[in-house]
């Protein structure tokens, strides 16, 4: 870590300590969002999915695992829709 990076981190931490806990959480959410955007760009530019037999395949899970858990208040499995499935197979 460079001297400039350390100075920025220290300034950010001291500033965040002055904020209310709700604003600290908001700032943390924004930082995580920025990191997510950066990782998303890096993944799309560095990973290639090959459909040929001579190269290893990449699963859908491998391509999307970075997004697991980034949302709150959703079901564990987004395919669950009890209203849609009501009466199915009866």
Beta strands, then each sheet from edge to edge (+ up, - down):
end
